[in-house]
């Protein structure tokens, strides 16, 4: 049997689904929003949202972005399971979140989980895939370094930037932006997102 391509959408991740379900319940209660109101604001089908809240559905990246935007919280706060002084994430314990077609995968390494308003991700882009991202909250910055392959980064109306292996870019991500894999093999990128200080940080 031929080896499956490494960019294929991962199978259901029960640990990730359980973490998101737990965080979502707490955040809905904290923000004082009803389930119905969250479904309306996020544009997610109520049946899918209910499945995510119960831990029966592993959310996609699109689900998480929509929920985070509706609640006015950082993306990573939905996947943070808790804090410890020392945290090791083994390779075989990876919990990736994928786009609906599996062409874009992101793995939270040390996600937002308290007063440190920053997130660290491993991102895998399928060959020739372009991933468009909506504007983040005002003041959000992204620091990105290409570990494998070549990636084109487009930011707002600025001219696209081509990054080769080892190249890095730092930019304000509060405008629409996109990443495009220029090669015929999966590209791997490491991404740090940092947010403007918020008085609600760490209270979720």
Contact map, one row per residue, 1 for C-alpha under 8 A:
111000000000000000000000000000000000000000000000000000000000000000000000000000000000000000000000000000000000000000000000000000000000000000000000000000000000000000000000000000000000000000000000000000000000
111100000000000000000000000000000000000000000000000000000000000000000000000000000000000000000000000000000000000000000000000000000000000000000000000000000000000000000000000000000000000000000000000000000000
111110000000000000000000000000000000000000000000000000000000000000000000000000000000000000000000000000000000000000000000000000000000000000000000000000000000000000000000000000000000000000000000000000000000
011111010000000000000000000000000000000000000000000000000000000000000000000000000000000000000000000000000000000000000000000000000000000000000000000000000000000000000000000000000000000000000000000000000000
001111110000000000000000000000000000000000000000000000000000000000000000000000000000000000000000000000000000000000000000000000000000000000000000000000000000000000000000000000000000000000000000000000000000
000111110000000000000000000000000000000000000000000000000000000000000000000000000000000000000000000000000000000000000000000000000000000000000000000000000000000000000000000000000000000001000000000000000000
000011111000000000000000000000000000000000000000000000000000000000000000000000000000000000000000000001111000000000000000000111000000000000000000000000000000000000000000000000000000000001000000000000000000
000111111100000000000000000000000000000000000000000000000000000000000000000000000000000000000000000001100000000000000000000000000000000000000000000000000000000000000000000000000000000000000000000000000000
000000111110000000000000000000000000000000000000000000000000000000000000000000000000000000000000011111101000000000000000000000000000000000000000000000000000000000000000000000000000000000000000000000000000
000000011111100000000000000000000000000000000000000000000000000000000000000000000000000000000001110001000000000000000000000000000000000000000000000000000000000000000000000000000000000000000000000000000000
000000001111100000000000000000000000000000000000000000000000000000000000000000000000000000000000000000000000000000000000000000000000000000000000000000000000000000000000000000000000000000000000000000000000
000000000111110000000000000000000000000000000000000000001100000000000000000000000000000000000000000000000000000000000000000000000000000000000000000000000000000000000000000000000000000000000000000000000000
000000000111111110000000000000000000000000000000000000000100000000000000000000000000000000000011000000000000000000000000000000000000000000000000000000000000000000000000000000000000000000000000000000000000
000000000001111111000000000000000000000000000000000000100100000000000000000000000000000000000000000000000000000000000000000000000000000000000000000000000000000000000000000000000000000000000000000000000000
000000000000111111100000000000000000000000000000000000000000000000000000000000000000000000000010000000000000000000000000000000000000000000000000000000000000000000000000000000000000000000000000000000000000
000000000000111111110000000000000000000000000000000000000100000000000000000000100000000000000010000000000000000000000000000000000000000000000000000000000000000000000000000000000000000000000000000000000000
000000000000111111111000000000000000000000000000000100111110000000000000000000000000000000000000000000000000000000000000000000000000000000000000000000000000000000000000000000000000000000000000000000000000
000000000000011111111100000000000000000000000000000001100000000000000000000000000000000000000000000000000000000000000000000000000000000000000000000000000000000000000000000000000000000000000000000000000000
000000000000001111111110000000000000000000000000000000100000000000000000000001111000000000000000000000000000000000000000000000000000000000000000000000000000000000000000000000000000000000000000000000000000
000000000000000111111111000000000000000000000000000110100000000000000000000001100000000000000000000000000000000000000000000000000000000000000000000000000000000000000000000000000000000000000000000000000000
000000000000000011111111100000000000000000000000000111100000000000000000000000000000000000000000000000000000000000000000000000000000000000000000000000000000000000000000000000000000000000000000000000000000
000000000000000001111111110000000000000000000000000010000000000000000000000000000000000000000000000000000000000000000000000000000000000000000000000000000000000000000000000000000000000000000000000000000000
000000000000000000111111111000000000000000000000000000000000000000000000000011111000000000000000000000000000000000000000000000000000000000000000000000000000000000000000000000000000000000000000000000000000
000000000000000000011111111100000000000000000000000010000000000000000000000001000000000000000000000000000000000000000000000000000000000000000000000000000000000000000000000000000000000000000000000000000000
000000000000000000001111111110000000000000000000000010000000000000000000000000000000000000000000000000000000000000000000000000000000000000000000000000000000000000000000000000000000000000000000000000000000
000000000000000000000111111111000000000000000000000000000000000000000000000000000000000000000000000000000000000000000000000000000000000000000000000000000000000000000000000000000000000000000000000000000001
000000000000000000000011111111100000000000000000000000000000000000000010000000000000000000000000000000000000000000000000000000000000000000000000000000000000000000000000000000000000000000000000000000000001
000000000000000000000001111111111110000000000000000000000000000000000010000000000000000000000000000000000000000000000000000000000000000000000000000000000000000000000000000000000000000000000000000000000000
000000000000000000000000111111111000000000000000000000000000000000000000000000000000000000000000000000000000000000000000000000000000000000000000000000000000000000000000000000000000000000000000000000000000
000000000000000000000000011111110000000000000000000000000000000000000000000000000000000000000000000000000000000000000000000000000000000000000000000000000000000000000000000000000000000000000000000000000001
000000000000000000000000001111111000000000000000000000000000000000000010000000000000000000000000000000000000000000000000000000000000000000000000000000000000000000000000000000000000000000000000000000000000
000000000000000000000000000111111100000000000000000000000000000000000000000000000000000000000000000000000000000000000000000000000000000000000000000000000000000000000000000000000000000000000000000000000000
000000000000000000000000000110111110110000000000000000000000000000000000000000000000000000000000000000000000000000000000000000000000000000000000000000000000000000000000000000000000000000000000000000000000
000000000000000000000000000100011111110000000000000000000000000000000000000000000000000000000000000000000000000000000000000000000000000000000000000000000000000000000000000000000000000000000000000000000000
000000000000000000000000000100001111111000000000000000000000000000000000000000000000000000000000000000000000000000000000000000000000000000000000000000000000000000000000000000000000000000000000000000000000
000000000000000000000000000000000111111100000100000000000000000000000000000000000000000000000000000000000000000000000000000000000000000000000000000000000000000000000000000000000000000000000000000000000000
000000000000000000000000000000001111111110000000000000000000000000000000000000000000000000000000000000000000000000000000000000000000000000000000000000000000000000000000000000000000000000000000000000000000
000000000000000000000000000000001111111111000000000000000000000000100110000000000000000000000000000000000000000000000000000000000000000000000000000000000000000000000000000000000000000000000000000000000000
000000000000000000000000000000000011111111111100100000000000000000000000000000000000000000000000000000000000000000000000000000000000000000000000000000000000000000000000000000000000000000000000000000000000
000000000000000000000000000000000001111111110000000000000000000000000000000000000000000000000000000000000000000000000000000000000000000000000000000000000000000000000000000000000000000000000000000000000000
000000000000000000000000000000000000111111100000000000000000000000000100000000000000000000000000000000000000000000000000000000000000000000000000000000000000000000000000000000000000000000000000000000000000
000000000000000000000000000000000000011111110000000000000000000001101100000000000000000000000000000000000000000000000000000000000000000000000000000000000000000000000000000000000000000000000000000000000000
000000000000000000000000000000000000001111111000000000000000000001000000000000000000000000000000000000000000000000000000000000000000000000000000000000000000000000000000000000000000000000000000000000000000
000000000000000000000000000000000000001101111101100000000000001001000000000000000000000000000000000000000000000000000000000000000000000000000000000000000000000000000000000000000000000000000000000000000000
000000000000000000000000000000000000001000111111100000000000000000000000000000000000000000000000000000000000000000000000000000000000000000000000000000000000000000000000000000000000000000000000000000000000
000000000000000000000000000000000001001000011111110000000000000000000000000000000000000000000000000000000000000000000000000000000000000000000000000000000000000000000000000000000000000000000000000000000000
000000000000000000000000000000000000000000001111111000000000000000000000000000000000000000000000000000000000000000000000000000000000000000000000000000000000000000000000000000000000000000000000000000000000
000000000000000000000000000000000000000000011111111100001000000000000000000000000000000000000000000000000000000000000000000000000000000000000000000000000000000000000000000000000000000000000000000000000000
000000000000000000000000000000000000001000011111111110000000000000000000000000000000000000000000000000000000000000000000000000000000000000000000000000000000000000000000000000000000000000000000000000000000
000000000000000000000000000000000000000000000111111111000000000000000000000000000000000000000000000000000000000000000000000000000000000000000000000000000000000000000000000000000000000000000000000000000000
000000000000000000000000000000000000000000000011111111111000000000000000000000000000000000000000000000000000000000000000000000000000000000000000000000000000000000000000000000000000000000000000000000000000
000000000000000010011000000000000000000000000001111111111110000000000000000000000000000000000000000000000000000000000000000000000000000000000000000000000000000000000000000000000000000000000000000000000000
000000000000000000011101100000000000000000000000111111110000000000000000000000000000000000000000000000000000000000000000000000000000000000000000000000000000000000000000000000000000000000000000000000000000
000000000000000001001000000000000000000000000000011111111000000000000000000000000000000000000000000000000000000000000000000000000000000000000000000000000000000000000000000000000000000000000000000000000000
000000000000010011111000000000000000000000000000001111111100000000000000000000000000000000000000000000000000000000000000000000000000000000000000000000000000000000000000000000000000000000000000000000000000
000000000000000010000000000000000000000000000000001111111100000000000000000000000000000000000000000000000000000000000000000000000000000000000000000000000000000000000000000000000000000000000000000000000000
000000000001000010000000000000000000000000000001001101111110000000000000000000000000000000000000000000000000000000000000000000000000000000000000000000000000000000000000000000000000000000000000000000000000
000000000001110110000000000000000000000000000000000100111111000000000000000000000000000000000000000000000000000000000000000000000000000000000000000000000000000000000000000000000000000000000000000000000000
000000000000000010000000000000000000000000000000000100001111111100000000000000000000000000000000100000000000000000000000000000000000000000000000000000000000000000000000000000000000000000000000000000000000
000000000000000000000000000000000000000000000000000000000111111100000000000000000000000000000000111100000000000000000000000000000000000000000000000000000000000000000000000000000000000000000000000000000000
000000000000000000000000000000000000000000000000000000000011111110000000000000000000000000000000111100000100000000000000000000000000000000000000000000000000000000000000000000000000000000000000000000000000
000000000000000000000000000000000000000000000000000000000011111111000000000000000000000000000000001100000000000000000000000000000000000000000000000000000000000000000000000000000000000000000000000000000000
000000000000000000000000000000000000000000010000000000000011111111100000000000000000000000000000000000000000000000000000000000000000000000000000000000000000000000000000000000000000000000000000000000000000
000000000000000000000000000000000000000000000000000000000011111111110000001001000000000000000000000000000000000000000000000000000000000000000000000000000000000000000000000000000000000000000000000000000000
000000000000000000000000000000000000000000000000000000000000111111111000001000000000000000000000000000000000000000000000000000000000000000000000000000000000000000000000000000000000000000000000000000000000
000000000000000000000000000000000000000001110000000000000000011111111100000000000000000000000000000000000000000000000000000000000000000000000000000000000000000000000000000000000000000000000000000000000000
000000000000000000000000000000000000010001000000000000000000001111111110000000000000000000000000000000000000000000000000000000000000000000000000000000000000000000000000000000000000000000000000000000000000
000000000000000000000000000000000000000000000000000000000000000111111111111001000000000000000000000000000000000000000000000000000000000000000000000000000000000000000000000000000000000000000000000000000000
000000000000000000000000000000000000000001000000000000000000000011111111111000000000000000000000000000000000000000000000000000000000000000000000000000000000000000000000000000000000000000000000000000000000
000000000000000000000000000000000000010011000000000000000000000001111111000000000000000000000000000000000000000000000000000000000000000000000000000000000000000000000000000000000000000000000000000000000000
000000000000000000000000001100100000010000000000000000000000000000111111100000000000000000000000000000000000000000000000000000000000000000000000000000000000000000000000000000000000000000000000000000000000
000000000000000000000000000000000000000000000000000000000000000000011111110000000000000000000000000000000000000000000000000000000000000000000000000000000000000000000000000000000000000000000000000000000000
000000000000000000000000000000000000000000000000000000000000000000011011111010000000000000000000000000000000000000000000000000000000000000000000000000000000000000000000000000000000000000000000000000000000
000000000000000000000000000000000000000000000000000000000000000000011001111111000000000000000000000000000000000100000000000000000000000000000000000000000000000000000000000000000000000000000000001000000000
000000000000000000000000000000000000000000000000000000000000000110011000111111100000000000000000000000000000000000000000000000000000000000000000000000000000000000000000000000000000000000000000000000000000
000000000000000000000000000000000000000000000000000000000000000000000000011111110000000000000000000000000001001110000010000000000000000000000000000000000000000000000000000000000000000000000000000000000000
000000000000000000000010000000000000000000000000000000000000000000000000111111110000000000000000000000000000001110000000000000000000000000000000000000000000000000000000000000000000000000000000000000000000
000000000000000000110011000000000000000000000000000000000000000100010000011111110000000000000000000000000000000000000000000000000000000000000000000000000000000000000000000000000000000000000000000000000000
000000000000000100110010000000000000000000000000000000000000000000000000001111111000000000000000000000000001001000000000000000000000000000000000000000000000000000000000000000000000000000000000000000000000
000000000000000000100010000000000000000000000000000000000000000000000000000111111100000000000000000000000000001110000000000000000000000000000000000000000000000000000000000000000000000000000000000000000000
000000000000000000100010000000000000000000000000000000000000000000000000000000111110000000000000000000000000000010000000000000000000000000000000000000000000000000000000000000000000000000000000000000000000
000000000000000000000000000000000000000000000000000000000000000000000000000000011111000000000000000000000000000010000000000000000000000000000000000000000000000000000000000000000000000000000000000000000000
000000000000000000000000000000000000000000000000000000000000000000000000000000001111100000000000000000000000000011000000000000000000000000000000000000000000000000000000000000000000000000000000000000000000
000000000000000000000000000000000000000000000000000000000000000000000000000000000111111000000000000000000000000000000000000000000000000000000000000000000000000000000000000000000000000000000000000000000000
000000000000000000000000000000000000000000000000000000000000000000000000000000000011111000000000000000000000000000000000000000000000000000000000000000000000000000000000000000000000000000000000000000000000
000000000000000000000000000000000000000000000000000000000000000000000000000000000001111100000000000000000000000000000000000000000000000000000000000000000000000000000000000000000000000000000000000000000000
000000000000000000000000000000000000000000000000000000000000000000000000000000000001111110000000000000000000000000000000000000000000000000000000000000000000000000000000000000000000000000000000000000000000
000000000000000000000000000000000000000000000000000000000000000000000000000000000000011111000000000000000000000000000000000000000000000000000000000000000000000000000000000000000000000000000000000000000000
000000000000000000000000000000000000000000000000000000000000000000000000000000000000001111101100000000000000100000000000000000000000000000000000000000000000000000000000000000000000000000000000000000000000
000000000000000000000000000000000000000000000000000000000000000000000000000000000000000111111100000000000000000000000000000000000000000000000000000000000000000000000000000000000000000000000000000000000000
000000000000000000000000000000000000000000000000000000000000000000000000000000000000000011111100000000000000000000000000000000000000000000000000000000000000000000000000000000000000000000000000000000000000
000000000000000000000000000000000000000000000000000000000000000000000000000000000000000001111100000000000000000000000000000000000000000000000000000000000000000000000000000000000000000000000000000000000000
000000000000000000000000000000000000000000000000000000000000000000000000000000000000000011111110000000000000000000000000000000000000000000000000000000000000000000000000000000000000000000000000000000000000
000000000000000000000000000000000000000000000000000000000000000000000000000000000000000011111111000000000010000000000000000000000000000000000000000000000000000000000000000000000000000000000000000000000000
000000000000101100000000000000000000000000000000000000000000000000000000000000000000000000001111100000000011000000000000000000000000000000000000000000000000000000000000000000000000000000000000000000000000
000000000100100000000000000000000000000000000000000000000000000000000000000000000000000000000111110000001111000000000000000000000000000000000000000000000000000000000000000000000000000000000000000000000000
000000000100000000000000000000000000000000000000000000000011100000000000000000000000000000000011111000001110000000000000000000000000000000000000000000000000000000000000000000000000000000000000000000000000
000000001100000000000000000000000000000000000000000000000001100000000000000000000000000000000001111111111100000000000000000000000000000000000000000000000000000000000000000000000000000000000000000000000000
000000001000000000000000000000000000000000000000000000000001110000000000000000000000000000000000111111111000000000000000000000000000000000000000000000000000000000000000000000000000000000000000000000000000
000000001000000000000000000000000000000000000000000000000001110000000000000000000000000000000000011111000000000000000000000000000000000000000000000000000000000000000000000000000000000000000000000000000000
000000001000000000000000000000000000000000000000000000000000000000000000000000000000000000000000011111110000000000000000000000000000000000000000000000000000000000000000000000000000000000000000000000000000
000000111100000000000000000000000000000000000000000000000000000000000000000000000000000000000000011111111000000000000000000000000000000000000000000000000000000000000000000000000000000000000000000000000000
000000111000000000000000000000000000000000000000000000000000000000000000000000000000000000000000011011111000000000000000000111001000000000000000000000000000000000000000000000000000000000000000000000000000
000000100000000000000000000000000000000000000000000000000000000000000000000000000000000000000000011011111100000000000000001111001010000000000000000000000000000000000000000000000000000000000000000000000000
000000101000000000000000000000000000000000000000000000000000000000000000000000000000000000000001111001111110000000000000001110000000000000000000000000000000000000000000000000000000000000000000000000000000
000000000000000000000000000000000000000000000000000000000000100000000000000000000000000000000001110000011111000000000000111100000000000000000000000000000000000000000000000000000000000000000000000000000000
000000000000000000000000000000000000000000000000000000000000000000000000000000000000000000000111100000001111100000000000111000000000000000000000000000000000000000000000000000000000000000000000000000000000
000000000000000000000000000000000000000000000000000000000000000000000000000100100000000000000011000000000111111000000011110000000000000000000000000000000000000000000000000000000000000000000000000000000000
000000000000000000000000000000000000000000000000000000000000000000000000000000000000000010000000000000000011111000000011110000000000000000000000000000000000000000000000000000000000000000000000000000000000
000000000000000000000000000000000000000000000000000000000000000000000000000000000000000000000000000000000001111100000011100000000000000000000000000000000000000000000000000000000000000000000000000000000000
000000000000000000000000000000000000000000000000000000000000000000000000000110110000000000000000000000000001111110000111100000000000000000000000000000000000000000000000000000000000000000000000000000000000
000000000000000000000000000000000000000000000000000000000000000000000000010110010000000000000000000000000000011111011110000000000000000000000000000000000000000000000000000000000000000000000000000000000000
000000000000000000000000000000000000000000000000000000000000000000000000000110011110000000000000000000000000001111111000000000000000000000000000000000000000000000000000000000000000000000000000000000000100
000000000000000000000000000000000000000000000000000000000000000000000000000000000010000000000000000000000000000111111000000000000000000000000000000000000000000000000000000000000000000000000000000000001110
000000000000000000000000000000000000000000000000000000000000000000000000000000000000000000000000000000000000000011111000000000000000000000000000000000000000000000000000000000000000000000000000000000001100
000000000000000000000000000000000000000000000000000000000000000000000000000000000000000000000000000000000000000111111100000000000000000000000000000000000000000000000000000000000000000000000000000000000000
000000000000000000000000000000000000000000000000000000000000000000000000000000000000000000000000000000000000000111111110000000000000000000000000000000000000000000000000000000000000000000000000011110001000
000000000000000000000000000000000000000000000000000000000000000000000000000000000000000000000000000000000000001100011111000000000000000000000000000000000000000000000000000000000000000000000001111000000000
000000000000000000000000000000000000000000000000000000000000000000000000000100000000000000000000000000000001111100001111100000000000000000000000000000000000000000000000000000000000000000000001110000000000
000000000000000000000000000000000000000000000000000000000000000000000000000000000000000000000000000000000001111000000111110000000000000000000000000000000000000000000000000000000000000000000111100000000000
000000000000000000000000000000000000000000000000000000000000000000000000000000000000000000000000000000000111111000000011111000000000000000000000000000000000000000000000000000000000000000000111000000000000
000000000000000000000000000000000000000000000000000000000000000000000000000000000000000000000000000000000111100000000001111100000000000000000000000000000000000000000000000000000000000000011110000000000000
000000000000000000000000000000000000000000000000000000000000000000000000000000000000000000000000000000011110000000000000111110000000000000000000000000000000000000000000000000000000000000011110000000000000
000000100000000000000000000000000000000000000000000000000000000000000000000000000000000000000000000000111100000000000000011111000000000000000000000000000000000000000000000000000000000001111000000000000000
000000100000000000000000000000000000000000000000000000000000000000000000000000000000000000000000000000111000000000000000001111101100000000000000000000000000000000000000000000000001100001110000000000000000
000000100000000000000000000000000000000000000000000000000000000000000000000000000000000000000000000000110000000000000000000111111000000000000000000000000000000000000000000000000000100011100000000000000000
000000000000000000000000000000000000000000000000000000000000000000000000000000000000000000000000000000000000000000000000000011111000000000000000000000000000000000000000000000000000111111100000000000000000
000000000000000000000000000000000000000000000000000000000000000000000000000000000000000000000000000000000000000000000000000001111100000000000000000000000000000000000000000000000001111100000000000000000000
000000000000000000000000000000000000000000000000000000000000000000000000000000000000000000000000000000110000000000000000000011111110000000000000000000000000000000000000000000000001110000000000000000000000
000000000000000000000000000000000000000000000000000000000000000000000000000000000000000000000000000000000000000000000000000010011111000000000000000000000000000000000000000000000111100000000000000000000000
000000000000000000000000000000000000000000000000000000000000000000000000000000000000000000000000000000010000000000000000000000001111100000000000000000000000000000000000000000000111000000000000000000000000
000000000000000000000000000000000000000000000000000000000000000000000000000000000000000000000000000000000000000000000000000000000111110000000000000000000000000000000000000000011110000000000000000000000000
000000000000000000000000000000000000000000000000000000000000000000000000000000000000000000000000000000000000000000000000000000000011111000000000000000000000000000000000000000011100000000000000000000000000
000000000000000000000000000000000000000000000000000000000000000000000000000000000000000000000000000000000000000000000000000000000001111100000000000000000000000000000000000000111000000000000000000000000000
000000000000000000000000000000000000000000000000000000000000000000000000000000000000000000000000000000000000000000000000000000000000111110000000000000000000000000000000000011111000000000000000000000000000
000000000000000000000000000000000000000000000000000000000000000000000000000000000000000000000000000000000000000000000000000000000000011111010000000000000000000000000000000011110000000000000000000000000000
000000000000000000000000000000000000000000000000000000000000000000000000000000000000000000000000000000000000000000000000000000000000001111110000000000000000000000000000000001000000000000000000001000000000
000000000000000000000000000000000000000000000000000000000000000000000000000000000000000000000000000000000000000000000000000000000000000111110000000000000000000000000000000001000000000000000000000100000000
000000000000000000000000000000000000000000000000000000000000000000000000000000000000000000000000000000000000000000000000000000000000000011111000000000000000000000000000000111000000000000000000001100000000
000000000000000000000000000000000000000000000000000000000000000000000000000000000000000000000000000000000000000000000000000000000000000111111100000000000000000000000000000111000000000000000000111100000000
000000000000000000000000000000000000000000000000000000000000000000000000000000000000000000000000000000000000000000000000000000000000000000111110000000000000000000000000011111000000000000000000111000000000
000000000000000000000000000000000000000000000000000000000000000000000000000000000000000000000000000000000000000000000000000000000000000000011111000000000000000000000000111110000000000000000011110000000000
000000000000000000000000000000000000000000000000000000000000000000000000000000000000000000000000000000000000000000000000000000000000000000001111100000000000000000000001111000000000000000000011100000000000
000000000000000000000000000000000000000000000000000000000000000000000000000000000000000000000000000000000000000000000000000000000000000000000111110000000000000000000001110000000000000000001111000000000000
000000000000000000000000000000000000000000000000000000000000000000000000000000000000000000000000000000000000000000000000000000000000000000000011111000000000000000001111100000000000000000001110000000000000
000000000000000000000000000000000000000000000000000000000000000000000000000000000000000000000000000000000000000000000000000000000000000000000001111111100000000000111111000000000000000000111100000000000000
000000000000000000000000000000000000000000000000000000000000000000000000000000000000000000000000000000000000000000000000000000000000000000000000111110000000000000001100000000000000000000111100000000000000
000000000000000000000000000000000000000000000000000000000000000000000000000000000000000000000000000000000000000000000000000000000000000000000000011111000000000000011100000000000000000001111000000000000000
000000000000000000000000000000000000000000000000000000000000000000000000000000000000000000000000000000000000000000000000000000000000000000000000011111100000000000011000000000000000111011110000000000000000
000000000000000000000000000000000000000000000000000000000000000000000000000000000000000000000000000000000000000000000000000000000000000000000000010111110000000001111000000000000000111000100000000000000000
000000000000000000000000000000000000000000000000000000000000000000000000000000000000000000000000000000000000000000000000000000000000000000000000010011111000000001110000000000000011111000100000000000000000
000000000000000000000000000000000000000000000000000000000000000000000000000000000000000000000000000000000000000000000000000000000000000000000000000001111100000111100000000000000011110000000000000000000000
000000000000000000000000000000000000000000000000000000000000000000000000000000000000000000000000000000000000000000000000000000000000000000000000000000111110000111100000000000001111000000000000000000000000
000000000000000000000000000000000000000000000000000000000000000000000000000000000000000000000000000000000000000000000000000000000000000000000000000000011111111110000000000000001110000000000000000000000000
000000000000000000000000000000000000000000000000000000000000000000000000000000000000000000000000000000000000000000000000000000000000000000000000000000001111111100000000000010111100000000000000000000000000
000000000000000000000000000000000000000000000000000000000000000000000000000000000000000000000000000000000000000000000000000000000000000000000000000000000111110000000000000000111000000000000000000000000000
000000000000000000000000000000000000000000000000000000000000000000000000000000000000000000000000000000000000000000000000000000000000000000000000000000000111111000000000000000000000000000000000000000000000
000000000000000000000000000000000000000000000000000000000000000000000000000000000000000000000000000000000000000000000000000000000000000000000000000000000111111100000000000000000000000000000000000000000000
000000000000000000000000000000000000000000000000000000000000000000000000000000000000000000000000000000000000000000000000000000000000000000000000000000000110111110000000000000000000000000000000000000000000
000000000000000000000000000000000000000000000000000000000000000000000000000000000000000000000000000000000000000000000000000000000000000000000000000000011110011111000000000000000000000000000000000000000000
000000000000000000000000000000000000000000000000000000000000000000000000000000000000000000000000000000000000000000000000000000000000000000000000000000011100001111100000000000000000000000000000000000000000
000000000000000000000000000000000000000000000000000000000000000000000000000000000000000000000000000000000000000000000000000000000000000000000000000001111000000111110000000000000000000000000000000000000000
000000000000000000000000000000000000000000000000000000000000000000000000000000000000000000000000000000000000000000000000000000000000000000000000010001111000000011111111000000000000000000000000000000000000
000000000000000000000000000000000000000000000000000000000000000000000000000000000000000000000000000000000000000000000000000000000000000000000000010111100000000001111110000000000000000000000000000000000000
000000000000000000000000000000000000000000000000000000000000000000000000000000000000000000000000000000000000000000000000000000000000000000000000111111000000000000111110000000000000000000000000000000000000
000000000000000000000000000000000000000000000000000000000000000000000000000000000000000000000000000000000000000000000000000000000000000000000000111100000000000000111111000000000000000000000000000000000000
000000000000000000000000000000000000000000000000000000000000000000000000000000000000000000000000000000000000000000000000000000000000000000000000110000000000000000111111100000000000000000000000000000000000
000000000000000000000000000000000000000000000000000000000000000000000000000000000000000000000000000000000000000000000000000000000000000000000011110000000000000000100111110000000000000000000000000000000000
000000000000000000000000000000000000000000000000000000000000000000000000000000000000000000000000000000000000000000000000000000000000000000000111100000000000000000000011111000000000000000000000000000000000
000000000000000000000000000000000000000000000000000000000000000000000000000000000000000000000000000000000000000000000000000000000000000000001111000000000000000000000001111100000000000000000000000000000000
000000000000000000000000000000000000000000000000000000000000000000000000000000000000000000000000000000000000000000000000000000000000000000001110000000000000000000000000111110000000000000000000000000000000
000000000000000000000000000000000000000000000000000000000000000000000000000000000000000000000000000000000000000000000000000000000000000000111100000000000000000000000000011111100000000000000000000000000000
000000000000000000000000000000000000000000000000000000000000000000000000000000000000000000000000000000000000000000000000000000000000001100111100000000000010000000000000001111111000000000000000000000000000
000000000000000000000000000000000000000000000000000000000000000000000000000000000000000000000000000000000000000000000000000000000000001111111000000000000000000000000000000111110000000000000000000000000000
000000000000000000000000000000000000000000000000000000000000000000000000000000000000000000000000000000000000000000000000000000000000011100000000000000000011000000000000000111111000000000000000000000000000
000000000000000000000000000000000000000000000000000000000000000000000000000000000000000000000000000000000000000000000000000000000001111100000000000000000011000000000000000011111100000000000000000000000000
000000000000000000000000000000000000000000000000000000000000000000000000000000000000000000000000000000000000000000000000000000000001111000000000000000001111000000000000000010111110000000000000000000000000
000000000000000000000000000000000000000000000000000000000000000000000000000000000000000000000000000000000000000000000000000000000111100000000000000000001110000000000000000000011111000000000000000000000000
000000000000000000000000000000000000000000000000000000000000000000000000000000000000000000000000000000000000000000000000000000000111000000000000000000111100000000000000000000001111100000000000000000000000
000000000000000000000000000000000000000000000000000000000000000000000000000000000000000000000000000000000000000000000000000010011110000000000000000000111000000000000000000000000111110000000000000000000000
000000000000000000000000000000000000000000000000000000000000000000000000000000000000000000000000000000000000000000000000000011111100000000000000000011110000000000000000000000000011111001100000000000000000
000000000000000000000000000000000000000000000000000000000000000000000000000000000000000000000000000000000000000000000000000000111000000000000000000011110000000000000000000000000001111100000000000000000000
000000000000000000000000000000000000000000000000000000000000000000000000000000000000000000000000000000000000000000000000000000110000000000000000000011100000000000000000000000000000111111100000000000000000
000000000000000000000000000000000000000000000000000000000000000000000000000000000000000000000000000000000000000000000000000000110000000000000000000000000000000000000000000000000000011111000000000000000000
000000000000000000000000000000000000000000000000000000000000000000000000000000000000000000000000000000000000000000000000000001100000000000000000000010000000000000000000000000000000001111100000000000000000
000001100000000000000000000000000000000000000000000000000000000000000000000000000000000000000000000000000000000000000000000111100000000000000000000110000000000000000000000000000000101111110000000000000000
000000000000000000000000000000000000000000000000000000000000000000000000000000000000000000000000000000000000000000000000000111100000000000000000011111100000000000000000000000000000101011111000000000000000
000000000000000000000000000000000000000000000000000000000000000000000000000000000000000000000000000000000000000000000000011110000000000000000000011110000000000000000000000000000000000001111100000000000000
000000000000000000000000000000000000000000000000000000000000000000000000000000000000000000000000000000000000000000000000011100000000000000000001111100000000000000000000000000000000000000111110000000000000
000000000000000000000000000000000000000000000000000000000000000000000000000000000000000000000000000000000000000000000001111000000000000000000001111000000000000000000000000000000000000000011111000000000000
000000000000000000000000000000000000000000000000000000000000000000000000000000000000000000000000000000000000000000000001111000000000000000000111100000000000000000000000000000000000000000001111100000000000
000000000000000000000000000000000000000000000000000000000000000000000000000000000000000000000000000000000000000000000111100000000000000000000111000000000000000000000000000000000000000000000111110000000000
000000000000000000000000000000000000000000000000000000000000000000000000000000000000000000000000000000000000000000000111000000000000000000011110000000000000000000000000000000000000000000000011111000000000
000000000000000000000000000000000000000000000000000000000000000000000000000000000000000000000000000000000000000000001110000000000000000000011100000000000000000000000000000000000000000000000001111100000000
000000000000000000000000000000000000000000000000000000000000000000000000010000000000000000000000000000000000000000001100000000000000000010111000000000000000000000000000000000000000000000000000111110000000
000000000000000000000000000000000000000000000000000000000000000000000000000000000000000000000000000000000000000000001000000000000000000001110000000000000000000000000000000000000000000000000000011111000000
000000000000000000000000000000000000000000000000000000000000000000000000000000000000000000000000000000000000000000001000000000000000000000000000000000000000000000000000000000000000000000000000001111101000
000000000000000000000000000000000000000000000000000000000000000000000000000000000000000000000000000000000000000000000000000000000000000000000000000000000000000000000000000000000000000000000000000111111000
000000000000000000000000000000000000000000000000000000000000000000000000000000000000000000000000000000000000000000000000000000000000000000000000000000000000000000000000000000000000000000000000000011111000
000000000000000000000000000000000000000000000000000000000000000000000000000000000000000000000000000000000000000000000000000000000000000000000000000000000000000000000000000000000000000000000000000001111111
000000000000000000000000000000000000000000000000000000000000000000000000000000000000000000000000000000000000000001101000000000000000000000000000000000000000000000000000000000000000000000000000000011111111
000000000000000000000000000000000000000000000000000000000000000000000000000000000000000000000000000000000000000011100000000000000000000000000000000000000000000000000000000000000000000000000000000000011111
000000000000000000000000000000000000000000000000000000000000000000000000000000000000000000000000000000000000000001000000000000000000000000000000000000000000000000000000000000000000000000000000000000011111
000000000000000000000000011001000000000000000000000000000000000000000000000000000000000000000000000000000000000000000000000000000000000000000000000000000000000000000000000000000000000000000000000000011111
